[in-house]
Amino acid sequence: MYLLDAQVGKEHIVKALLTNDEELNSFLFSLGCYEGQPITVIAKRRGGLTVSIKDGRYSIDNALAKAIII
């Protein structure tokens, strides 16, 4: 299931990152978003999601949310 389809307020585990862009992978890793890491969708908006990873909250767009498999 894509992160974009996740239920708000429920913790999920990142299973895979579907991106071939090394810079994007590095960015996600710097946020703490990698396989096996818990992630929670805080809010959904038209243009993207607000997620909680570790102790931080981040806004990500829909394209990036489709690259994260939970």
CHARMM internal coordinates of N, CA and C (Angstrom, degrees):
IC EDIT
DIST 1 N 1 CA 1.4479
DIST 1 CA 1 C 1.5290
ANGL 1 N 1 CA 1 C 107.97
DIST 1 C 2 N 1.3122
ANGL 1 CA 1 C 2 N 115.98
DIHE 1 N 1 CA 1 C 2 N 140.42
DIST 2 N 2 CA 1.4602
ANGL 1 C 2 N 2 CA 121.61
DIHE 1 CA 1 C 2 N 2 CA 177.09
DIST 2 CA 2 C 1.5247
ANGL 2 N 2 CA 2 C 110.67
DIHE 1 C 2 N 2 CA 2 C -76.95
DIST 2 C 3 N 1.3135
ANGL 2 CA 2 C 3 N 116.67
DIHE 2 N 2 CA 2 C 3 N 151.08
DIST 3 N 3 CA 1.4653
ANGL 2 C 3 N 3 CA 120.98
DIHE 2 CA 2 C 3 N 3 CA 176.33
DIST 3 CA 3 C 1.5262
ANGL 3 N 3 CA 3 C 110.60
DIHE 2 C 3 N 3 CA 3 C -59.16
DIST 3 C 4 N 1.3158
ANGL 3 CA 3 C 4 N 116.42
DIHE 3 N 3 CA 3 C 4 N -31.55
DIST 4 N 4 CA 1.4611
ANGL 3 C 4 N 4 CA 121.62
DIHE 3 CA 3 C 4 N 4 CA 179.52
DIST 4 CA 4 C 1.5312
ANGL 4 N 4 CA 4 C 111.72
DIHE 3 C 4 N 4 CA 4 C -58.66
DIST 4 C 5 N 1.3395
ANGL 4 CA 4 C 5 N 116.71
DIHE 4 N 4 CA 4 C 5 N -28.54
DIST 5 N 5 CA 1.4639
ANGL 4 C 5 N 5 CA 122.12
DIHE 4 CA 4 C 5 N 5 CA -178.46
DIST 5 CA 5 C 1.5235
ANGL 5 N 5 CA 5 C 113.48
DIHE 4 C 5 N 5 CA 5 C -94.27
DIST 5 C 6 N 1.3167
ANGL 5 CA 5 C 6 N 118.13
DIHE 5 N 5 CA 5 C 6 N 3.99
DIST 6 N 6 CA 1.4644
ANGL 5 C 6 N 6 CA 122.31
DIHE 5 CA 5 C 6 N 6 CA -175.62
DIST 6 CA 6 C 1.5222
ANGL 6 N 6 CA 6 C 111.76
DIHE 5 C 6 N 6 CA 6 C -69.88
DIST 6 C 7 N 1.3062
ANGL 6 CA 6 C 7 N 114.52
DIHE 6 N 6 CA 6 C 7 N 151.92
DIST 7 N 7 CA 1.4594
ANGL 6 C 7 N 7 CA 121.92
DIHE 6 CA 6 C 7 N 7 CA 177.05
DIST 7 CA 7 C 1.5307
ANGL 7 N 7 CA 7 C 109.54
DIHE 6 C 7 N 7 CA 7 C -78.00
DIST 7 C 8 N 1.3142
ANGL 7 CA 7 C 8 N 116.78
DIHE 7 N 7 CA 7 C 8 N 135.55
DIST 8 N 8 CA 1.4668
ANGL 7 C 8 N 8 CA 122.28
DIHE 7 CA 7 C 8 N 8 CA -179.87
DIST 8 CA 8 C 1.5335
ANGL 8 N 8 CA 8 C 109.31
DIHE 7 C 8 N 8 CA 8 C -67.36
DIST 8 C 9 N 1.3330
ANGL 8 CA 8 C 9 N 115.31
DIHE 8 N 8 CA 8 C 9 N 133.00
DIST 9 N 9 CA 1.4508
ANGL 8 C 9 N 9 CA 121.42
DIHE 8 CA 8 C 9 N 9 CA 175.89
DIST 9 CA 9 C 1.5170
ANGL 9 N 9 CA 9 C 114.79
DIHE 8 C 9 N 9 CA 9 C 89.03
DIST 9 C 10 N 1.3150
ANGL 9 CA 9 C 10 N 118.93
DIHE 9 N 9 CA 9 C 10 N -7.02
DIST 10 N 10 CA 1.4579
ANGL 9 C 10 N 10 CA 122.00
DIHE 9 CA 9 C 10 N 10 CA -179.07
DIST 10 CA 10 C 1.5254
ANGL 10 N 10 CA 10 C 109.62
DIHE 9 C 10 N 10 CA 10 C -102.33
DIST 10 C 11 N 1.3314
ANGL 10 CA 10 C 11 N 116.06
DIHE 10 N 10 CA 10 C 11 N 135.23
DIST 11 N 11 CA 1.4542
ANGL 10 C 11 N 11 CA 120.64
DIHE 10 CA 10 C 11 N 11 CA 179.16
DIST 11 CA 11 C 1.5306
ANGL 11 N 11 CA 11 C 109.92
DIHE 10 C 11 N 11 CA 11 C -78.87
DIST 11 C 12 N 1.3135
ANGL 11 CA 11 C 12 N 116.34
DIHE 11 N 11 CA 11 C 12 N 135.54
DIST 12 N 12 CA 1.4605
ANGL 11 C 12 N 12 CA 123.38
DIHE 11 CA 11 C 12 N 12 CA 178.48
DIST 12 CA 12 C 1.5200
ANGL 12 N 12 CA 12 C 108.45
DIHE 11 C 12 N 12 CA 12 C -127.05
DIST 12 C 13 N 1.3207
ANGL 12 CA 12 C 13 N 116.12
DIHE 12 N 12 CA 12 C 13 N 161.15
DIST 13 N 13 CA 1.4645
ANGL 12 C 13 N 13 CA 121.82
DIHE 12 CA 12 C 13 N 13 CA 177.47
DIST 13 CA 13 C 1.5209
ANGL 13 N 13 CA 13 C 108.55
DIHE 12 C 13 N 13 CA 13 C -107.76
DIST 13 C 14 N 1.3400
ANGL 13 CA 13 C 14 N 116.84
DIHE 13 N 13 CA 13 C 14 N 131.77
DIST 14 N 14 CA 1.4575
ANGL 13 C 14 N 14 CA 121.63
DIHE 13 CA 13 C 14 N 14 CA 177.68
DIST 14 CA 14 C 1.5263
ANGL 14 N 14 CA 14 C 108.05
DIHE 13 C 14 N 14 CA 14 C -69.36
DIST 14 C 15 N 1.3357
ANGL 14 CA 14 C 15 N 116.24
DIHE 14 N 14 CA 14 C 15 N 122.71
DIST 15 N 15 CA 1.4650
ANGL 14 C 15 N 15 CA 121.12
DIHE 14 CA 14 C 15 N 15 CA 179.70
DIST 15 CA 15 C 1.5242
ANGL 15 N 15 CA 15 C 111.73
DIHE 14 C 15 N 15 CA 15 C -97.80
DIST 15 C 16 N 1.3355
ANGL 15 CA 15 C 16 N 117.50
DIHE 15 N 15 CA 15 C 16 N -33.18
DIST 16 N 16 CA 1.4598
ANGL 15 C 16 N 16 CA 120.47
DIHE 15 CA 15 C 16 N 16 CA -178.88
DIST 16 CA 16 C 1.5190
ANGL 16 N 16 CA 16 C 110.44
DIHE 15 C 16 N 16 CA 16 C -162.70
DIST 16 C 17 N 1.3174
ANGL 16 CA 16 C 17 N 115.56
DIHE 16 N 16 CA 16 C 17 N 158.32
DIST 17 N 17 CA 1.4594
ANGL 16 C 17 N 17 CA 122.95
DIHE 16 CA 16 C 17 N 17 CA 173.76
DIST 17 CA 17 C 1.5211
ANGL 17 N 17 CA 17 C 107.22
DIHE 16 C 17 N 17 CA 17 C -118.21
DIST 17 C 18 N 1.3215
ANGL 17 CA 17 C 18 N 116.98
DIHE 17 N 17 CA 17 C 18 N 117.89
DIST 18 N 18 CA 1.4582
ANGL 17 C 18 N 18 CA 121.87
DIHE 17 CA 17 C 18 N 18 CA -177.18
DIST 18 CA 18 C 1.5216
ANGL 18 N 18 CA 18 C 110.62
DIHE 17 C 18 N 18 CA 18 C -96.56
DIST 18 C 19 N 1.3107
ANGL 18 CA 18 C 19 N 116.45
DIHE 18 N 18 CA 18 C 19 N 74.00
DIST 19 N 19 CA 1.4482
ANGL 18 C 19 N 19 CA 121.20
DIHE 18 CA 18 C 19 N 19 CA 177.76
DIST 19 CA 19 C 1.5253
ANGL 19 N 19 CA 19 C 109.48
DIHE 18 C 19 N 19 CA 19 C -145.48
DIST 19 C 20 N 1.2902
ANGL 19 CA 19 C 20 N 116.48
DIHE 19 N 19 CA 19 C 20 N 140.34
DIST 20 N 20 CA 1.4595
ANGL 19 C 20 N 20 CA 121.96
DIHE 19 CA 19 C 20 N 20 CA 177.25
DIST 20 CA 20 C 1.5231
ANGL 20 N 20 CA 20 C 111.88
DIHE 19 C 20 N 20 CA 20 C -100.29
DIST 20 C 21 N 1.3230
ANGL 20 CA 20 C 21 N 116.33
DIHE 20 N 20 CA 20 C 21 N 2.50
DIST 21 N 21 CA 1.4608
ANGL 20 C 21 N 21 CA 122.57
DIHE 20 CA 20 C 21 N 21 CA -178.16
DIST 21 CA 21 C 1.5271
ANGL 21 N 21 CA 21 C 109.60
DIHE 20 C 21 N 21 CA 21 C -88.29
DIST 21 C 22 N 1.3207
ANGL 21 CA 21 C 22 N 116.82
DIHE 21 N 21 CA 21 C 22 N 110.45
DIST 22 N 22 CA 1.4632
ANGL 21 C 22 N 22 CA 121.36
DIHE 21 CA 21 C 22 N 22 CA -177.91
DIST 22 CA 22 C 1.5358
ANGL 22 N 22 CA 22 C 111.95
DIHE 21 C 22 N 22 CA 22 C -62.06
DIST 22 C 23 N 1.3184
ANGL 22 CA 22 C 23 N 117.25
DIHE 22 N 22 CA 22 C 23 N -35.63
DIST 23 N 23 CA 1.4681
ANGL 22 C 23 N 23 CA 121.17
DIHE 22 CA 22 C 23 N 23 CA 178.41
DIST 23 CA 23 C 1.5324
ANGL 23 N 23 CA 23 C 110.66
DIHE 22 C 23 N 23 CA 23 C -64.70
DIST 23 C 24 N 1.3195
ANGL 23 CA 23 C 24 N 116.65
DIHE 23 N 23 CA 23 C 24 N -41.75
DIST 24 N 24 CA 1.4662
ANGL 23 C 24 N 24 CA 121.00
DIHE 23 CA 23 C 24 N 24 CA 178.16
DIST 24 CA 24 C 1.5266
ANGL 24 N 24 CA 24 C 110.54
DIHE 23 C 24 N 24 CA 24 C -66.62
DIST 24 C 25 N 1.3226
ANGL 24 CA 24 C 25 N 117.25
DIHE 24 N 24 CA 24 C 25 N -42.09
DIST 25 N 25 CA 1.4664
ANGL 24 C 25 N 25 CA 120.34
DIHE 24 CA 24 C 25 N 25 CA 176.82
DIST 25 CA 25 C 1.5228
ANGL 25 N 25 CA 25 C 111.02
DIHE 24 C 25 N 25 CA 25 C -59.84
DIST 25 C 26 N 1.3211
ANGL 25 CA 25 C 26 N 116.79
DIHE 25 N 25 CA 25 C 26 N -41.67
DIST 26 N 26 CA 1.4535
ANGL 25 C 26 N 26 CA 121.81
DIHE 25 CA 25 C 26 N 26 CA 179.02
DIST 26 CA 26 C 1.5313
ANGL 26 N 26 CA 26 C 110.82
DIHE 25 C 26 N 26 CA 26 C -64.69
DIST 26 C 27 N 1.3352
ANGL 26 CA 26 C 27 N 116.22
DIHE 26 N 26 CA 26 C 27 N -41.13
DIST 27 N 27 CA 1.4651
ANGL 26 C 27 N 27 CA 120.89
DIHE 26 CA 26 C 27 N 27 CA 178.07
DIST 27 CA 27 C 1.5293
ANGL 27 N 27 CA 27 C 110.83
DIHE 26 C 27 N 27 CA 27 C -62.02
DIST 27 C 28 N 1.3289
ANGL 27 CA 27 C 28 N 116.64
DIHE 27 N 27 CA 27 C 28 N -47.08
DIST 28 N 28 CA 1.4669
ANGL 27 C 28 N 28 CA 120.53
DIHE 27 CA 27 C 28 N 28 CA 179.68
DIST 28 CA 28 C 1.5296
ANGL 28 N 28 CA 28 C 110.85
DIHE 27 C 28 N 28 CA 28 C -62.28
DIST 28 C 29 N 1.3261
ANGL 28 CA 28 C 29 N 116.34
DIHE 28 N 28 CA 28 C 29 N -40.87
DIST 29 N 29 CA 1.4522
ANGL 28 C 29 N 29 CA 120.28
DIHE 28 CA 28 C 29 N 29 CA 178.02
DIST 29 CA 29 C 1.5243
ANGL 29 N 29 CA 29 C 111.11
DIHE 28 C 29 N 29 CA 29 C -61.97
DIST 29 C 30 N 1.3281
ANGL 29 CA 29 C 30 N 117.17
DIHE 29 N 29 CA 29 C 30 N -38.83
DIST 30 N 30 CA 1.4658
ANGL 29 C 30 N 30 CA 120.63
DIHE 29 CA 29 C 30 N 30 CA 179.47
DIST 30 CA 30 C 1.5312
ANGL 30 N 30 CA 30 C 111.88
DIHE 29 C 30 N 30 CA 30 C -65.85
DIST 30 C 31 N 1.3363
ANGL 30 CA 30 C 31 N 116.14
DIHE 30 N 30 CA 30 C 31 N -26.48
DIST 31 N 31 CA 1.4694
ANGL 30 C 31 N 31 CA 120.04
DIHE 30 CA 30 C 31 N 31 CA 175.83
DIST 31 CA 31 C 1.5233
ANGL 31 N 31 CA 31 C 111.72
DIHE 30 C 31 N 31 CA 31 C -80.12
DIST 31 C 32 N 1.3214
ANGL 31 CA 31 C 32 N 116.26
DIHE 31 N 31 CA 31 C 32 N -16.04
DIST 32 N 32 CA 1.4557
ANGL 31 C 32 N 32 CA 120.70
DIHE 31 CA 31 C 32 N 32 CA -176.17
DIST 32 CA 32 C 1.5136
ANGL 32 N 32 CA 32 C 112.18
DIHE 31 C 32 N 32 CA 32 C 96.86
DIST 32 C 33 N 1.3255
ANGL 32 CA 32 C 33 N 116.70
DIHE 32 N 32 CA 32 C 33 N 14.76
DIST 33 N 33 CA 1.4601
ANGL 32 C 33 N 33 CA 121.99
DIHE 32 CA 32 C 33 N 33 CA -179.05
DIST 33 CA 33 C 1.5283
ANGL 33 N 33 CA 33 C 109.13
DIHE 32 C 33 N 33 CA 33 C -99.07
DIST 33 C 34 N 1.3297
ANGL 33 CA 33 C 34 N 115.59
DIHE 33 N 33 CA 33 C 34 N 100.46
DIST 34 N 34 CA 1.4557
ANGL 33 C 34 N 34 CA 121.58
DIHE 33 CA 33 C 34 N 34 CA 178.06
DIST 34 CA 34 C 1.5273
ANGL 34 N 34 CA 34 C 108.07
DIHE 33 C 34 N 34 CA 34 C -150.85
DIST 34 C 35 N 1.3203
ANGL 34 CA 34 C 35 N 116.98
DIHE 34 N 34 CA 34 C 35 N 169.80
DIST 35 N 35 CA 1.4558
ANGL 34 C 35 N 35 CA 121.95
DIHE 34 CA 34 C 35 N 35 CA -175.54
DIST 35 CA 35 C 1.5246
ANGL 35 N 35 CA 35 C 111.16
DIHE 34 C 35 N 35 CA 35 C -55.44
DIST 35 C 36 N 1.3340
ANGL 35 CA 35 C 36 N 115.82
DIHE 35 N 35 CA 35 C 36 N 133.83
DIST 36 N 36 CA 1.4518
ANGL 35 C 36 N 36 CA 122.01
DIHE 35 CA 35 C 36 N 36 CA 179.49
DIST 36 CA 36 C 1.5141
ANGL 36 N 36 CA 36 C 114.22
DIHE 35 C 36 N 36 CA 36 C 90.47
DIST 36 C 37 N 1.3198
ANGL 36 CA 36 C 37 N 118.32
DIHE 36 N 36 CA 36 C 37 N -8.31
DIST 37 N 37 CA 1.4669
ANGL 36 C 37 N 37 CA 123.15
DIHE 36 CA 36 C 37 N 37 CA -177.40
DIST 37 CA 37 C 1.5259
ANGL 37 N 37 CA 37 C 110.76
DIHE 36 C 37 N 37 CA 37 C -87.80
DIST 37 C 38 N 1.3301
ANGL 37 CA 37 C 38 N 118.56
DIHE 37 N 37 CA 37 C 38 N 134.22
DIST 38 N 38 CA 1.4721
ANGL 37 C 38 N 38 CA 120.36
DIHE 37 CA 37 C 38 N 38 CA 175.11
DIST 38 CA 38 C 1.5280
ANGL 38 N 38 CA 38 C 111.46
DIHE 37 C 38 N 38 CA 38 C -69.24
DIST 38 C 39 N 1.3285
ANGL 38 CA 38 C 39 N 115.77
DIHE 38 N 38 CA 38 C 39 N 144.87
DIST 39 N 39 CA 1.4556
ANGL 38 C 39 N 39 CA 122.41
DIHE 38 CA 38 C 39 N 39 CA 177.69
DIST 39 CA 39 C 1.5205
ANGL 39 N 39 CA 39 C 107.51
DIHE 38 C 39 N 39 CA 39 C -143.37
DIST 39 C 40 N 1.3255
ANGL 39 CA 39 C 40 N 116.89
DIHE 39 N 39 CA 39 C 40 N 139.80
DIST 40 N 40 CA 1.4598
ANGL 39 C 40 N 40 CA 122.47
DIHE 39 CA 39 C 40 N 40 CA -179.09
DIST 40 CA 40 C 1.5194
ANGL 40 N 40 CA 40 C 109.43
DIHE 39 C 40 N 40 CA 40 C -126.57
DIST 40 C 41 N 1.3290
ANGL 40 CA 40 C 41 N 116.75
DIHE 40 N 40 CA 40 C 41 N 131.19
DIST 41 N 41 CA 1.4654
ANGL 40 C 41 N 41 CA 121.39
DIHE 40 CA 40 C 41 N 41 CA 174.72
DIST 41 CA 41 C 1.5236
ANGL 41 N 41 CA 41 C 107.24
DIHE 40 C 41 N 41 CA 41 C -82.59
DIST 41 C 42 N 1.3183
ANGL 41 CA 41 C 42 N 116.20
DIHE 41 N 41 CA 41 C 42 N 119.71
DIST 42 N 42 CA 1.4614
ANGL 41 C 42 N 42 CA 121.92
DIHE 41 CA 41 C 42 N 42 CA -179.52
DIST 42 CA 42 C 1.5309
ANGL 42 N 42 CA 42 C 110.50
DIHE 41 C 42 N 42 CA 42 C -87.03
DIST 42 C 43 N 1.3296
ANGL 42 CA 42 C 43 N 116.65
DIHE 42 N 42 CA 42 C 43 N -41.11
DIST 43 N 43 CA 1.4658
ANGL 42 C 43 N 43 CA 121.25
DIHE 42 CA 42 C 43 N 43 CA -178.24
DIST 43 CA 43 C 1.5181
ANGL 43 N 43 CA 43 C 110.04
DIHE 42 C 43 N 43 CA 43 C -155.08
DIST 43 C 44 N 1.3360
ANGL 43 CA 43 C 44 N 115.30
DIHE 43 N 43 CA 43 C 44 N 150.71
DIST 44 N 44 CA 1.4619
ANGL 43 C 44 N 44 CA 121.45
DIHE 43 CA 43 C 44 N 44 CA 174.70
DIST 44 CA 44 C 1.5170
ANGL 44 N 44 CA 44 C 108.08
DIHE 43 C 44 N 44 CA 44 C -114.24
DIST 44 C 45 N 1.3313
ANGL 44 CA 44 C 45 N 115.25
DIHE 44 N 44 CA 44 C 45 N 136.58
DIST 45 N 45 CA 1.4521
ANGL 44 C 45 N 45 CA 121.99
DIHE 44 CA 44 C 45 N 45 CA 175.98
DIST 45 CA 45 C 1.5185
ANGL 45 N 45 CA 45 C 107.92
DIHE 44 C 45 N 45 CA 45 C -127.78
DIST 45 C 46 N 1.2940
ANGL 45 CA 45 C 46 N 117.27
DIHE 45 N 45 CA 45 C 46 N 171.96
DIST 46 N 46 CA 1.4608
ANGL 45 C 46 N 46 CA 121.18
DIHE 45 CA 45 C 46 N 46 CA -179.69
DIST 46 CA 46 C 1.5295
ANGL 46 N 46 CA 46 C 111.44
DIHE 45 C 46 N 46 CA 46 C -59.21
DIST 46 C 47 N 1.3315
ANGL 46 CA 46 C 47 N 117.46
DIHE 46 N 46 CA 46 C 47 N -41.96
DIST 47 N 47 CA 1.4532
ANGL 46 C 47 N 47 CA 121.57
DIHE 46 CA 46 C 47 N 47 CA -174.69
DIST 47 CA 47 C 1.5163
ANGL 47 N 47 CA 47 C 115.02
DIHE 46 C 47 N 47 CA 47 C -90.89
DIST 47 C 48 N 1.3297
ANGL 47 CA 47 C 48 N 118.28
DIHE 47 N 47 CA 47 C 48 N -9.09
DIST 48 N 48 CA 1.4589
ANGL 47 C 48 N 48 CA 119.01
DIHE 47 CA 47 C 48 N 48 CA -178.07
DIST 48 CA 48 C 1.5119
ANGL 48 N 48 CA 48 C 113.18
DIHE 47 C 48 N 48 CA 48 C 171.49
DIST 48 C 49 N 1.3307
ANGL 48 CA 48 C 49 N 114.79
DIHE 48 N 48 CA 48 C 49 N -158.13
DIST 49 N 49 CA 1.4552
ANGL 48 C 49 N 49 CA 122.29
DIHE 48 CA 48 C 49 N 49 CA -175.90
DIST 49 CA 49 C 1.5240
ANGL 49 N 49 CA 49 C 110.44
DIHE 48 C 49 N 49 CA 49 C -128.98
DIST 49 C 50 N 1.3102
ANGL 49 CA 49 C 50 N 114.93
DIHE 49 N 49 CA 49 C 50 N 155.21
DIST 50 N 50 CA 1.4547
ANGL 49 C 50 N 50 CA 121.46
DIHE 49 CA 49 C 50 N 50 CA 166.48
DIST 50 CA 50 C 1.5160
ANGL 50 N 50 CA 50 C 105.47
DIHE 49 C 50 N 50 CA 50 C -108.37
DIST 50 C 51 N 1.3383
ANGL 50 CA 50 C 51 N 116.23
DIHE 50 N 50 CA 50 C 51 N 124.10
DIST 51 N 51 CA 1.4551
ANGL 50 C 51 N 51 CA 120.47
DIHE 50 CA 50 C 51 N 51 CA -176.05
DIST 51 CA 51 C 1.5176
ANGL 51 N 51 CA 51 C 110.61
DIHE 50 C 51 N 51 CA 51 C -123.84
DIST 51 C 52 N 1.3184
ANGL 51 CA 51 C 52 N 114.75
DIHE 51 N 51 CA 51 C 52 N 156.85
DIST 52 N 52 CA 1.4609
ANGL 51 C 52 N 52 CA 122.10
DIHE 51 CA 51 C 52 N 52 CA 174.70
DIST 52 CA 52 C 1.5212
ANGL 52 N 52 CA 52 C 107.94
DIHE 51 C 52 N 52 CA 52 C -112.69
DIST 52 C 53 N 1.3269
ANGL 52 CA 52 C 53 N 114.89
DIHE 52 N 52 CA 52 C 53 N 121.82
DIST 53 N 53 CA 1.4595
ANGL 52 C 53 N 53 CA 121.74
DIHE 52 CA 52 C 53 N 53 CA 176.81
DIST 53 CA 53 C 1.5179
ANGL 53 N 53 CA 53 C 106.54
DIHE 52 C 53 N 53 CA 53 C -127.22
DIST 53 C 54 N 1.3159
ANGL 53 CA 53 C 54 N 115.91
DIHE 53 N 53 CA 53 C 54 N 123.29
DIST 54 N 54 CA 1.4613
ANGL 53 C 54 N 54 CA 121.51
DIHE 53 CA 53 C 54 N 54 CA -174.29
DIST 54 CA 54 C 1.5284
ANGL 54 N 54 CA 54 C 108.22
DIHE 53 C 54 N 54 CA 54 C 54.80
DIST 54 C 55 N 1.3270
ANGL 54 CA 54 C 55 N 118.79
DIHE 54 N 54 CA 54 C 55 N -121.43
DIST 55 N 55 CA 1.4609
ANGL 54 C 55 N 55 CA 121.33
DIHE 54 CA 54 C 55 N 55 CA -177.48
DIST 55 CA 55 C 1.5163
ANGL 55 N 55 CA 55 C 113.15
DIHE 54 C 55 N 55 CA 55 C -103.38
DIST 55 C 56 N 1.3395
ANGL 55 CA 55 C 56 N 118.24
DIHE 55 N 55 CA 55 C 56 N 12.72
DIST 56 N 56 CA 1.4576
ANGL 55 C 56 N 56 CA 120.95
DIHE 55 CA 55 C 56 N 56 CA -176.24
DIST 56 CA 56 C 1.5126
ANGL 56 N 56 CA 56 C 112.87
DIHE 55 C 56 N 56 CA 56 C -119.27
DIST 56 C 57 N 1.3254
ANGL 56 CA 56 C 57 N 114.82
DIHE 56 N 56 CA 56 C 57 N 157.49
DIST 57 N 57 CA 1.4684
ANGL 56 C 57 N 57 CA 122.01
DIHE 56 CA 56 C 57 N 57 CA 174.73
DIST 57 CA 57 C 1.5193
ANGL 57 N 57 CA 57 C 107.86
DIHE 56 C 57 N 57 CA 57 C -115.23
DIST 57 C 58 N 1.3407
ANGL 57 CA 57 C 58 N 115.17
DIHE 57 N 57 CA 57 C 58 N 135.09
DIST 58 N 58 CA 1.4579
ANGL 57 C 58 N 58 CA 120.72
DIHE 57 CA 57 C 58 N 58 CA -176.43
DIST 58 CA 58 C 1.5227
ANGL 58 N 58 CA 58 C 109.93
DIHE 57 C 58 N 58 CA 58 C -135.99
DIST 58 C 59 N 1.3142
ANGL 58 CA 58 C 59 N 115.91
DIHE 58 N 58 CA 58 C 59 N 148.66
DIST 59 N 59 CA 1.4612
ANGL 58 C 59 N 59 CA 122.22
DIHE 58 CA 58 C 59 N 59 CA 172.34
DIST 59 CA 59 C 1.5213
ANGL 59 N 59 CA 59 C 107.69
DIHE 58 C 59 N 59 CA 59 C -100.20
DIST 59 C 60 N 1.3335
ANGL 59 CA 59 C 60 N 115.68
DIHE 59 N 59 CA 59 C 60 N 128.85
DIST 60 N 60 CA 1.4562
ANGL 59 C 60 N 60 CA 120.45
DIHE 59 CA 59 C 60 N 60 CA 177.51
DIST 60 CA 60 C 1.5182
ANGL 60 N 60 CA 60 C 108.55
DIHE 59 C 60 N 60 CA 60 C -127.70
DIST 60 C 61 N 1.3244
ANGL 60 CA 60 C 61 N 116.53
DIHE 60 N 60 CA 60 C 61 N 149.67
DIST 61 N 61 CA 1.4592
ANGL 60 C 61 N 61 CA 119.24
DIHE 60 CA 60 C 61 N 61 CA -179.42
DIST 61 CA 61 C 1.5313
ANGL 61 N 61 CA 61 C 110.38
DIHE 60 C 61 N 61 CA 61 C -83.65
DIST 61 C 62 N 1.3373
ANGL 61 CA 61 C 62 N 115.76
DIHE 61 N 61 CA 61 C 62 N 169.62
DIST 62 N 62 CA 1.4568
ANGL 61 C 62 N 62 CA 121.22
DIHE 61 CA 61 C 62 N 62 CA -176.42
DIST 62 CA 62 C 1.5219
ANGL 62 N 62 CA 62 C 112.49
DIHE 61 C 62 N 62 CA 62 C -62.21
DIST 62 C 63 N 1.3273
ANGL 62 CA 62 C 63 N 118.20
DIHE 62 N 62 CA 62 C 63 N -35.27
DIST 63 N 63 CA 1.4673
ANGL 62 C 63 N 63 CA 121.08
DIHE 62 CA 62 C 63 N 63 CA -179.69
DIST 63 CA 63 C 1.5333
ANGL 63 N 63 CA 63 C 110.41
DIHE 62 C 63 N 63 CA 63 C -63.72
DIST 63 C 64 N 1.3120
ANGL 63 CA 63 C 64 N 116.91
DIHE 63 N 63 CA 63 C 64 N -42.03
DIST 64 N 64 CA 1.4587
ANGL 63 C 64 N 64 CA 120.49
DIHE 63 CA 63 C 64 N 64 CA 178.58
DIST 64 CA 64 C 1.5301
ANGL 64 N 64 CA 64 C 110.28
DIHE 63 C 64 N 64 CA 64 C -69.76
DIST 64 C 65 N 1.3149
ANGL 64 CA 64 C 65 N 117.30
DIHE 64 N 64 CA 64 C 65 N -37.13
DIST 65 N 65 CA 1.4689
ANGL 64 C 65 N 65 CA 120.80
DIHE 64 CA 64 C 65 N 65 CA 178.65
DIST 65 CA 65 C 1.5312
ANGL 65 N 65 CA 65 C 111.03
DIHE 64 C 65 N 65 CA 65 C -64.24
DIST 65 C 66 N 1.3290
ANGL 65 CA 65 C 66 N 117.30
DIHE 65 N 65 CA 65 C 66 N -29.15
DIST 66 N 66 CA 1.4673
ANGL 65 C 66 N 66 CA 120.07
DIHE 65 CA 65 C 66 N 66 CA 177.17
DIST 66 CA 66 C 1.5239
ANGL 66 N 66 CA 66 C 112.17
DIHE 65 C 66 N 66 CA 66 C -76.61
DIST 66 C 67 N 1.3252
ANGL 66 CA 66 C 67 N 117.85
DIHE 66 N 66 CA 66 C 67 N -14.54
DIST 67 N 67 CA 1.4609
ANGL 66 C 67 N 67 CA 121.89
DIHE 66 CA 66 C 67 N 67 CA 179.22
DIST 67 CA 67 C 1.5172
ANGL 67 N 67 CA 67 C 112.31
DIHE 66 C 67 N 67 CA 67 C -89.35
DIST 67 C 68 N 1.3299
ANGL 67 CA 67 C 68 N 117.00
DIHE 67 N 67 CA 67 C 68 N -7.66
DIST 68 N 68 CA 1.4734
ANGL 67 C 68 N 68 CA 121.14
DIHE 67 CA 67 C 68 N 68 CA -178.83
DIST 68 CA 68 C 1.5241
ANGL 68 N 68 CA 68 C 108.28
DIHE 67 C 68 N 68 CA 68 C -106.49
DIST 68 C 69 N 1.3399
ANGL 68 CA 68 C 69 N 115.76
DIHE 68 N 68 CA 68 C 69 N 118.75
DIST 69 N 69 CA 1.4560
ANGL 68 C 69 N 69 CA 122.00
DIHE 68 CA 68 C 69 N 69 CA -179.47
DIST 69 CA 69 C 1.5284
ANGL 69 N 69 CA 69 C 108.13
DIHE 68 C 69 N 69 CA 69 C -99.43
DIST 69 C 70 N 1.3303
ANGL 69 CA 69 C 70 N 115.27
DIHE 69 N 69 CA 69 C 70 N 131.79
DIST 70 N 70 CA 1.4752
ANGL 69 C 70 N 70 CA 120.43
DIHE 69 CA 69 C 70 N 70 CA 178.39
DIST 70 CA 70 C 1.5128
ANGL 70 N 70 CA 70 C 109.86
DIHE 69 C 70 N 70 CA 70 C -118.57
END
COOR INIT
IC SEED 1 N 1 CA 1 C
IC BUILD
